[in-house]
Amino acid sequence: MKNLKGKVAVVTGSAAGIGLAMAERFAKEGMKVVLSDVNASMLDTQVKRLRLNGFDVCGFVTDVSSAHSVAQLAEHVISQYGKVHLLCNNAGIGGGAADDKAMWQASLEDWKWVMDINIWGVIHGIRSFVPLLSHGEGAHIINTASKAGLMSSTSLYSTSKHTVIAISEALQVQLKVAGLSIDVSVLCPGAVNTQLQKNSEKIRPVSQPQLNATTTDYQFIEKYRTAVRGKMAAGKSPDEIAEMLMQGLAKGDFYILPSVLEDLPIDARYQNIHERQVVDFQKTYPQFFSVPTPA
């Protein structure tokens, strides 16, 4: 997909943050863009703004945790534009929103919430859209994971993002051996300055009382959350991530990542695998051992 002009893109989770920046960047390339989000009012605001700027966009309210809702999105795209060429499975929750307890204390509702959106949202997108992308004109699927999915896992969030990377790798090879002209990339941004935590907490389910629940407040959890908030506050802008994505697509990258200067925690993980053990906990899990000062 070298020439994007006139082609159709679908971006989930695009009423704010990285998704919105990607949708606007695609629109600037001359693409017809379908914005999709669970937040109807925010979605409507952004669609109206983009239309006033002369872009060919439309919006469709979608809950990516629902297979039926994503299937309806696919039907809407075909009814609106006839074809789809670029799918961004971007919707997700994070920013430490569900990671306020030790893993053994996290509620089943929190576990299910993270997996339903971050993992099943990608799966639903693949199942509903791959048949629509198999038109032979060339197409691309971009799954939004995180650099946290390449580092040693620390949380419910990073557990889900490791899975998104695994799904993307499996999807890429299966599409290749099936002979379909659909490419895959996995976007792995580092820290990004967005309202992800705040927006995620708005839709966080109410947890039910846990059987045999402990009341211990582990200090490492708050230190971790402080580190996440600090990294996000000092992180890149969504527009920078959208530009990083465009550069990665132009190069034909599968793993679309920030600068190699940010690779140390990733390198530490692969060193640990080679050594068969965690060699240095501080390098492997910096979120638990250092708290950055917000910019």
N, C-alpha and C positions, 0 to 999 in steps of 0.2 A: 504494500500500500504506500507507494511513493507519493502519489497525488491524492490529497484528501479533499480537494474542492468538489463540492456537489455530492459528496458521499454522506452516509447517515451514521451518526454516533449515538449511543445510548450510554448514559452515565448514571449509575445509582448513587444515592447519597450525595446529591449534587445541589442541595439548597444552601450549602455552606462549605467552608473549608477547602480541602484538596479537591473534592468532587466539583465544586462550583468553579474553582480555578481551572480545572481540566476542561469542563464544559465550555467555559468562555474562551479558552485557548483554542479548542477545536473550532468553535464558531468563527474565530478570527482567521482560521485557515480556510474558511468558506464552507465548512461542513454544516449539514442540517443536524441539529442536536436535540435529542429528547432527554430532558432533565427529569430525574426521578428521585423522590424522597418520601419519607413517611410523614414529614412535617408539611402539611398542606399550605399553611399561611406563608411560611418562609419560601416554599417552592413557588407559590404564586407571585410573591414579591420579586424574586430573581428572574422568573420568566418574563414578567412585564418589563423589568429593567433592561434585559437583554434585547427584547423586541424593540424597545424604544431606541436602542443603539443600532437597530437595523439588522439584527441577526435572525436567521431562520431557526427558531427554537419553539419547542412546546414542552409542557410539563405533564407528568402523570404521577399521581400519588401511589406509592408502592411500599408495601411492607415486605422486605426481602426475606424475612423469616418464614413467610408463607409461600408455598409452592404455587398456590392458586393466584396470589397477587402478582407474582413474577410472570406467570403465564399470561395474565391479563395485560401486563405491560408489553409483553412480546406481541400479543394480538393488536394492541393499540399502535405499536410502531409500524407493523405491517399495514394496518388500515390507513395510517397517516402518510407513510412514505413508500410503501411497497417492498422495500429492502432494508437491510441493516448491514453495515460494513465493519463497525467498530463497537465492541462492547466493553465497558469498564465496570467490572464488579467491584465497586469502590465502597459501598455502604458498610459502615462498621461502627462499633463502639469502642471506647478506650480512654486513654488519658488517666488511667488509674481508677476509673469510675467503679469497677467491680472488684478492684484489688485493695479492699480496705480491711481484710482479715487474712490470717494465715490460710493456706489452701485447705487444711482440714477443718477450718471453721466456716469456710464459705458455704452459703446456702445452696441447695439444689437449684433454687430459682435463679441465683446468680450464675452458676455454671451453665444452666440451660440457656439463659439469656445471651451470654457471650457466644456460646456455640451456635445458637439459632441464627444470630445475625452475622457474626464474623465468618463462620464456616458454612452453614447451610445457605446463607445468602449467596455465596459463590457457587455452591452446588446447584441451587435453583436456577441461577443465571446460566450456567453451563447447559443444564438439561433443556431449558426453554429456548435458548438462543443458538446453540450449535447447529441445529437443523436449518435455521434461518440464515446462518452465515455460510452455509455450504452451497452457495450459488455459483461458485467458480470464478467470480470476479476478483477474488482476493479479499481477505478479511483478517481481523486481528482481535484477540481477546486480551485485555489487560486486567489482571487481578491485583488489587491493592493488598499487600501484606504489610511488612514493616521490617526495618533493620532488626527489630526485636525477634523476628522469625529466623534470623541467621545467627544470632548470638545464643549463648546458653540460656535456656528458658528460665524465667523468674516468676511467672504469674499466670493467672487465667488468661489474660490478654495475650501474652507472648506464646502460650500454648496454642491458642487459636491461630496465631500468625505463622507458627511453624507448620501447622496443618495446611494453611493456604498455599505456602510455598510447595509443600509436597503435592497438593492437588494440581498446582500449575505445572510442575515437572512431569507428572503423570499425563496430564492433558496434552502437553506439548508432544511427547513421544507418541501417544496414541493417534493424534491427528496426523503426524508425519507418516506413521506406518499405514494409516488408512488412506493416505494419498489425498487428503483434503487440503485445499489451499487456504488454510487458516493458521496464522501465526499466533504465538502466545508470548506474553511478557508478564513478569511479576514485578510490580513496583514496590520497592523496599525503602521508603523514606526513613530518615532518622527523625530527630525531634523537629516538630513543625509547630509554629505558633498559631494555634487555632483554639476554638472554643469546644474542642472535642469532649473534654471531661464534663463541662457544664451541660452541653447538649445531650451527652450520654446519660447523665444523672436524671435528666428530665423524663426519660423513658425507662428508667430502671424499675423493674418490678418490685413489689413489696414482698420481702422475705417472710416466710412462715417461721414460727418458732421451731428451733431445731431440737430433736431428741438428744438428751445427754449433752446439751450445749455447754461449752466452757465459756467463762467470762474473762479469760486472760487477755489483756491488751498487750500484744507484743510490740516492743518499741521499734523493731526492725521494719514493721509495716509502715508506720508513719514516716520513718526515715526514707523508705522506698518511695512513698507517695510524694514526699517533699522533693526528692530527687527528680521524679517524673515531672512535677509541676515546674521545677527550675529549668529542666532541659527544654520543656515545651516553650516556656517564656523566652528562652534564649535561642529558640530554634529558627529554622528557615521560614519564610512566608509561603503560603499556598501557591502564590504565583511562581516562586522559585522552583517549587516541586513540579508544577506544570511544565515549566521550561526544561527541567531536568528530564521529565518524561519525554518531551518532544526530541530532545537530543539523543536519548536512549533509543527511541524508535528509529530515528534517522540512521543510527549506527547498527541497527539490527540486534540490539541487546535483548537477551532473555531476562537476566537479572538487572533491573534498573536501580542503581544505587547512588548514594551521595559520593563525595570525593573519597579517593583511596585513603586520604588522611584520617578518615573516620573508621578504618577497618580494624583497629586494634582488638576490640572485643570479639569480632568475628574470627580474627586470626587466633585468638586465645582459645576459642571453642574447638577449632580444628587441631590445634596443638594438643588439647586435652584428649581428643579422640585418638590421635596418633600415640599419645603416651598412655592411653587407657585409664586415665584418672585426671581429676582437676588439679592442675599443677600449681595455680595461683588463684585463690578465691577472689582476691581484690581485683585482678585484671579481668577475670571471667565474669564477675558479678559487680561491676562498679556501682550499680544503683544502690547496693546495700552498704557500701563502704565509703562513699563520697557524696556530699550534698552540694551541687553547684549553686552558686549565687545567681538568682535571676538577673537578667540584663535590665 
